[in-house]
Amino acid sequence: MMDASKRKRMVFAVSALLTILLQLIGLLQLSNVIRLRLPIHPVVPILAVFLPVVTLFLALVPVACQRGFAERRFVYPVVVAGNIVFTGHVLGRLCGRFVRSNGTKCYEARWQHWFEHKSCKIGKIERALQCCGFSTPYDRAFPFAENDASESDLCVQEYGFADACAGKWAAKTEMVAKSCMFVFFMVLLASFVCLFRWIRAYKTKKQLSGLDAGSEDDEPYVDDTREPDESSKMMPALTAAVEQATPSDDPPSYSVVARP
Protein backbone atom coordinates (compact mmCIF):
# COMPACT_ATOMS: atom_id res chain seq x y z
CA MET A 1 0.00 0.00 0.00
CA MET A 2 1.46 3.39 -1.02
CA ASP A 3 1.81 5.86 1.84
CA ALA A 4 0.37 9.37 1.70
CA SER A 5 3.68 11.21 1.20
CA LYS A 6 4.75 9.00 -1.69
CA ARG A 7 1.33 9.31 -3.31
CA LYS A 8 1.49 13.10 -2.92
CA ARG A 9 4.93 13.23 -4.57
CA MET A 10 3.68 11.12 -7.44
CA VAL A 11 0.70 13.43 -7.97
CA PHE A 12 3.05 16.43 -7.99
CA ALA A 13 5.35 14.77 -10.54
CA VAL A 14 2.52 13.75 -12.88
CA SER A 15 0.91 17.20 -12.66
CA ALA A 16 4.20 18.95 -13.41
CA LEU A 17 4.89 16.60 -16.33
CA LEU A 18 1.46 17.24 -17.87
CA THR A 19 1.90 20.98 -17.41
CA ILE A 20 5.26 20.95 -19.17
CA LEU A 21 3.79 18.87 -22.00
CA LEU A 22 0.91 21.32 -22.49
CA GLN A 23 3.34 24.23 -22.40
CA LEU A 24 5.46 22.64 -25.10
CA ILE A 25 2.37 22.24 -27.26
CA GLY A 26 1.54 25.91 -26.76
CA LEU A 27 5.09 27.02 -27.57
CA LEU A 28 5.13 24.93 -30.73
CA GLN A 29 1.85 26.45 -31.92
CA LEU A 30 3.11 29.96 -31.13
CA SER A 31 6.14 29.25 -33.30
CA ASN A 32 3.90 28.05 -36.14
CA VAL A 33 1.69 31.14 -35.89
CA ILE A 34 4.67 33.49 -36.12
CA ARG A 35 6.63 31.53 -38.72
CA LEU A 36 3.72 30.78 -41.09
CA ARG A 37 1.79 34.04 -40.58
CA LEU A 38 -1.33 32.06 -39.75
CA PRO A 39 -4.64 33.92 -39.33
CA ILE A 40 -4.65 33.24 -35.58
CA HIS A 41 -3.86 35.92 -33.04
CA PRO A 42 -0.62 35.15 -31.14
CA VAL A 43 -2.51 35.69 -27.86
CA VAL A 44 -4.22 32.32 -28.36
CA PRO A 45 -1.05 30.16 -28.22
CA ILE A 46 0.37 32.47 -25.52
CA LEU A 47 -2.65 31.63 -23.37
CA ALA A 48 -2.05 27.97 -24.17
CA VAL A 49 1.41 28.40 -22.64
CA PHE A 50 0.42 30.22 -19.43
CA LEU A 51 -2.98 28.76 -18.50
CA PRO A 52 -1.56 25.30 -17.66
CA VAL A 53 0.83 26.96 -15.18
CA VAL A 54 -2.05 28.83 -13.54
CA THR A 55 -4.07 25.62 -13.28
CA LEU A 56 -1.13 23.72 -11.80
CA PHE A 57 -0.75 26.44 -9.18
CA LEU A 58 -4.45 26.20 -8.31
CA ALA A 59 -4.17 22.42 -8.04
CA LEU A 60 -1.18 22.50 -5.68
CA VAL A 61 -2.24 25.37 -3.41
CA PRO A 62 -4.53 23.24 -1.15
CA VAL A 63 -1.73 20.72 -0.62
CA ALA A 64 1.37 22.92 -0.44
CA CYS A 65 -0.12 25.81 1.60
CA GLN A 66 -2.69 24.17 3.82
CA ARG A 67 -2.71 26.92 6.43
CA GLY A 68 -3.15 29.74 3.93
CA PHE A 69 -5.71 27.67 2.06
CA ALA A 70 -7.71 27.14 5.25
CA GLU A 71 -7.67 30.87 6.02
CA ARG A 72 -8.85 31.78 2.48
CA ARG A 73 -10.82 28.68 1.61
CA PHE A 74 -13.75 30.66 0.18
CA VAL A 75 -11.52 32.72 -2.12
CA TYR A 76 -10.18 29.55 -3.77
CA PRO A 77 -13.43 28.41 -5.48
CA VAL A 78 -13.99 31.94 -6.80
CA VAL A 79 -10.55 31.94 -8.45
CA VAL A 80 -11.07 28.44 -9.86
CA ALA A 81 -14.50 29.37 -11.19
CA GLY A 82 -13.00 32.46 -12.83
CA ASN A 83 -10.38 30.29 -14.51
CA ILE A 84 -13.13 27.97 -15.75
CA VAL A 85 -15.19 30.84 -17.17
CA PHE A 86 -12.22 32.47 -18.89
CA THR A 87 -10.88 29.23 -20.38
CA GLY A 88 -14.35 28.19 -21.53
CA HIS A 89 -14.83 31.57 -23.19
CA VAL A 90 -11.54 31.29 -25.10
CA LEU A 91 -12.31 27.71 -26.09
CA GLY A 92 -15.78 28.67 -27.31
CA ARG A 93 -14.46 31.57 -29.38
CA LEU A 94 -11.82 29.35 -30.92
CA CYS A 95 -14.33 26.64 -31.78
CA GLY A 96 -16.74 29.14 -33.27
CA ARG A 97 -14.09 30.68 -35.50
CA PHE A 98 -12.11 27.70 -36.78
CA VAL A 99 -14.49 24.76 -36.55
CA ARG A 100 -18.00 25.95 -37.35
CA SER A 101 -17.16 28.71 -39.84
CA ASN A 102 -15.48 28.45 -43.22
CA GLY A 103 -12.13 30.26 -43.11
CA THR A 104 -11.34 30.13 -46.85
CA LYS A 105 -12.39 33.73 -47.39
CA CYS A 106 -10.26 34.83 -44.45
CA TYR A 107 -7.17 33.11 -45.88
CA GLU A 108 -7.70 34.53 -49.36
CA ALA A 109 -8.33 38.05 -48.06
CA ARG A 110 -5.07 38.00 -46.14
CA TRP A 111 -3.17 36.58 -49.11
CA GLN A 112 -4.69 39.22 -51.42
CA HIS A 113 -3.70 41.99 -49.01
CA TRP A 114 -0.10 40.82 -49.04
CA PHE A 115 -0.12 40.49 -52.84
CA GLU A 116 -1.39 44.04 -53.30
CA HIS A 117 1.35 45.38 -51.02
CA LYS A 118 4.02 43.13 -52.59
CA SER A 119 4.85 41.64 -49.24
CA CYS A 120 7.62 39.10 -48.92
CA LYS A 121 5.51 37.23 -46.33
CA ILE A 122 4.06 35.22 -49.21
CA GLY A 123 7.56 34.01 -50.09
CA LYS A 124 8.24 33.01 -46.47
CA ILE A 125 5.03 30.98 -46.37
CA GLU A 126 5.85 29.34 -49.72
CA ARG A 127 9.31 28.29 -48.54
CA ALA A 128 8.03 27.06 -45.17
CA LEU A 129 5.19 24.99 -46.64
CA GLN A 130 7.05 24.11 -49.88
CA CYS A 131 4.30 25.43 -52.11
CA CYS A 132 3.67 28.18 -54.67
CA GLY A 133 0.73 30.55 -55.12
CA PHE A 134 -2.62 30.42 -53.39
CA SER A 135 -5.28 28.54 -55.39
CA THR A 136 -2.79 27.27 -58.00
CA PRO A 137 1.03 27.29 -58.12
CA TYR A 138 0.79 30.36 -60.39
CA ASP A 139 -1.92 32.30 -58.49
CA ARG A 140 -0.41 35.42 -56.86
CA ALA A 141 2.86 33.60 -56.30
CA PHE A 142 6.12 35.06 -55.07
CA PRO A 143 8.41 36.20 -56.74
CA PHE A 144 5.88 38.54 -58.30
CA ALA A 145 5.68 39.25 -62.01
CA GLU A 146 7.13 42.52 -63.23
CA ASN A 147 3.90 43.61 -64.96
CA ASP A 148 1.85 43.17 -61.72
CA ALA A 149 0.01 40.22 -63.21
CA SER A 150 -1.73 37.85 -60.83
CA GLU A 151 -0.29 34.83 -62.64
CA SER A 152 3.42 34.12 -62.30
CA ASP A 153 5.52 31.02 -62.89
CA LEU A 154 8.66 32.39 -61.26
CA CYS A 155 8.03 30.48 -58.01
CA VAL A 156 7.73 27.15 -59.81
CA GLN A 157 10.85 27.85 -61.83
CA GLU A 158 12.91 29.05 -58.87
CA TYR A 159 11.81 26.66 -56.11
CA GLY A 160 10.32 23.77 -58.05
CA PHE A 161 7.25 23.46 -55.83
CA ALA A 162 4.20 22.05 -57.63
CA ASP A 163 1.56 22.38 -54.89
CA ALA A 164 -0.67 25.38 -54.11
CA CYS A 165 -0.48 26.95 -50.66
CA ALA A 166 -4.19 27.38 -49.90
CA GLY A 167 -4.83 23.81 -48.76
CA LYS A 168 -1.58 23.47 -46.81
CA TRP A 169 -1.98 26.84 -45.16
CA ALA A 170 -5.57 26.08 -44.10
CA ALA A 171 -4.59 22.63 -42.82
CA LYS A 172 -1.75 24.10 -40.77
CA THR A 173 -4.07 26.73 -39.30
CA GLU A 174 -6.64 24.10 -38.39
CA MET A 175 -3.95 21.95 -36.77
CA VAL A 176 -2.73 24.88 -34.64
CA ALA A 177 -6.29 25.78 -33.63
CA LYS A 178 -7.11 22.19 -32.64
CA SER A 179 -3.87 21.88 -30.65
CA CYS A 180 -4.69 25.05 -28.71
CA MET A 181 -8.23 23.79 -28.16
CA PHE A 182 -6.82 20.55 -26.75
CA VAL A 183 -4.70 22.53 -24.27
CA PHE A 184 -7.68 24.65 -23.24
CA PHE A 185 -9.85 21.56 -22.84
CA MET A 186 -7.26 19.94 -20.54
CA VAL A 187 -7.03 23.15 -18.51
CA LEU A 188 -10.81 23.24 -18.24
CA LEU A 189 -10.94 19.61 -17.12
CA ALA A 190 -8.24 20.15 -14.49
CA SER A 191 -10.04 23.25 -13.19
CA PHE A 192 -13.27 21.27 -12.77
CA VAL A 193 -11.32 18.62 -10.85
CA CYS A 194 -9.92 21.31 -8.53
CA LEU A 195 -13.40 22.70 -7.92
CA PHE A 196 -14.84 19.22 -7.29
CA ARG A 197 -12.07 18.46 -4.77
CA TRP A 198 -12.81 21.69 -2.90
CA ILE A 199 -16.54 20.90 -2.75
CA ARG A 200 -15.87 17.39 -1.48
CA ALA A 201 -13.41 18.65 1.16
CA TYR A 202 -15.87 21.32 2.28
CA LYS A 203 -18.72 18.79 2.63
CA THR A 204 -16.46 16.38 4.55
CA LYS A 205 -15.43 19.13 6.95
CA LYS A 206 -19.04 20.11 7.58
CA GLN A 207 -19.99 16.48 8.24
CA LEU A 208 -17.12 16.05 10.72
CA SER A 209 -18.03 19.26 12.54
CA GLY A 210 -21.64 18.06 12.71
CA LEU A 211 -20.55 14.72 14.20
CA ASP A 212 -18.40 16.49 16.82
CA ALA A 213 -21.32 18.68 17.83
CA GLY A 214 -23.60 15.64 18.01
CA SER A 215 -21.16 13.70 20.23
CA GLU A 216 -21.03 16.62 22.68
CA ASP A 217 -24.83 16.69 22.84
CA ASP A 218 -25.04 12.92 23.41
CA GLU A 219 -22.94 12.91 26.61
CA PRO A 220 -24.94 11.54 29.62
CA TYR A 221 -26.27 14.07 32.14
CA VAL A 222 -25.20 13.54 35.73
CA ASP A 223 -27.42 15.06 38.41
CA ASP A 224 -25.29 16.07 41.36
CA THR A 225 -28.24 17.44 43.34
CA ARG A 226 -29.97 14.13 43.96
CA GLU A 227 -30.22 12.82 47.53
CA PRO A 228 -27.77 10.12 48.60
CA ASP A 229 -29.10 6.61 49.06
CA GLU A 230 -28.83 4.48 52.25
CA SER A 231 -25.51 2.89 51.26
CA SER A 232 -23.90 6.26 50.71
CA LYS A 233 -25.17 7.42 54.13
CA MET A 234 -23.52 4.41 55.85
CA MET A 235 -20.11 4.95 54.22
CA PRO A 236 -18.80 7.62 56.67
CA ALA A 237 -19.67 5.46 59.71
CA LEU A 238 -17.99 2.37 58.24
CA THR A 239 -14.88 4.37 57.38
CA ALA A 240 -14.60 5.69 60.96
CA ALA A 241 -15.02 2.16 62.42
CA VAL A 242 -12.27 0.77 60.22
CA GLU A 243 -9.89 3.55 61.21
CA GLN A 244 -10.51 2.85 64.93
CA ALA A 245 -9.95 -0.92 64.50
CA THR A 246 -6.72 -0.53 62.57
CA PRO A 247 -3.65 -0.46 64.85
CA SER A 248 -1.56 2.64 64.60
CA ASP A 249 2.18 2.63 64.10
CA ASP A 250 2.63 5.76 66.23
CA PRO A 251 4.09 5.25 69.76
CA PRO A 252 1.61 5.35 72.65
CA SER A 253 1.10 8.65 74.29
CA TYR A 254 1.56 9.06 78.05
CA SER A 255 -0.04 11.63 80.19
CA VAL A 256 1.96 13.19 82.96
CA VAL A 257 0.04 13.76 86.15
CA ALA A 258 1.56 16.18 88.60
CA ARG A 259 1.60 15.02 92.25
CA PRO A 260 0.53 17.40 94.90
Secondary structure, DSSP 8 states (H G I E B T S, - for coil): ---HHHHHHHHHHHHHHHHHHHHHHHHHHHHHHHHHT-SS-THHHHHHHHHHHHHHHHHHHHHH-HHHHHHTTTHHHHHHHHHHHHHHHHHHHHHIIIIIS--HHHHHHHHHHHHHTT-THHHHHHHHHT--SSSSTTBT-SS--TT--SB--HHHHHH---S-HHHHHHHHHHHHHHHHHHHHHHHHHHHHHHHHHHHHHHHHHHHHHHHHHHHHHTS----TTS---HHHHHHHHHHHHHHHHS---S----------
